[in-house]
Structures are given as structure tokens and as C-alpha cells.
Amino acid sequence: MSDARTRVLQRLGAPESAVEEFFVRAGGPGGQNVNKVATSLRLRLDLKRCASLDTDFRNRLRTLAGRRMSSEDVLSITAQRFRTQERNRTDAWDRVEALVEAASVAPRPRRATRPTRAAREKRLREKTRQGERKRLRSQVRDPDA
């Protein structure tokens, strides 16, 4: 069992039974080996079985995972970057770990601020300058006509 796998399962409080790993044949380059060996890993992690997840963390993870998360809270990762099962397994678990790490950081709440006096004055000066520019672009009328 990889280190990333252990860290993720401990962090989520997930039992081993919440994980499904199966290998399938990968597409792409690989020579003759690609037709014989199933090296692409499909990893499924059932988050409903993770008892210790709070709602905020689960929502952040759902947002970050995007379409990799099903409506039943099952995270699906496909790893086929490498030509060996072990490297693809490590890659998949590293990606899951990165997702969990990113979801564990709560975003800082936004504090409402007001523009400074100097910023307001600068904005009004720019508006006046822009209006003057546009006024000067208009057609010039001949006073004798």
C-alpha cells in the first residue's frame, strides 16, 4: 500500500472497503505491450463511507473534484500516464491526496471594503478625461455654414 493511499484514508477516516481499484487496458502509445497488459488504473473512492468528513470539507471537495465526483459522492480517478501499474497507482493516489489537501484549506472570508478617497477622485478624473477625449473625436462643425 502506497504512502499517499495511507495518508488519504487516515485523513478521511475511510475504511479499506471504501476503495475500489481496477486496472484496464490503456489507450495511447505503448507498443505491443499496450494490447497485452492492463496498466491504466480506475480508482473509485466512496466518500459516503467516510464518517469523519464535515459538510464544508465535503462541499469543497465536491467543487474541486468537479465531474470526477458522482452525485452519489464517489470520487473517480483514472491514471494512465505511465506504462506500469505501480506508477499509475502512485500517480492516482497522489492526485487524490492533492485534492484532499486543497479541500482541507478553508477559503478566507471576504471582508467588504470601500474605495479610498484618492481612488474615488482618480476614477472621476479618468472619467472626465475619457469624456473629453470622446468629445474631441466628434465631428467639427463649420461656423460659416
HELIX and SHEET records of a PDB file:
HELIX    1   1 ASP A    3  LEU A   12  1                                  10    
HELIX    2   2 GLU A   16  ALA A   18  5                                   3    
HELIX    3   3 GLY A   31  ASN A   35  5                                   5    
HELIX    4   4 LEU A   47  ARG A   49  5                                   3    
HELIX    5   5 THR A   55  ALA A   65  1                                  11    
HELIX    6   6 GLY A   66  ARG A   68  5                                   3    
HELIX    7   7 GLN A   85  SER A  104  1                                  20    
HELIX    8   8 ARG A  117  ARG A  137  1                                  21    
SHEET    1   A 3 VAL A  19  VAL A  24  0                                        
SHEET    2   A 3 SER A  40  ASP A  46 -1                                        
SHEET    3   A 3 VAL A  74  ALA A  79 -1                                        
END                                                                             
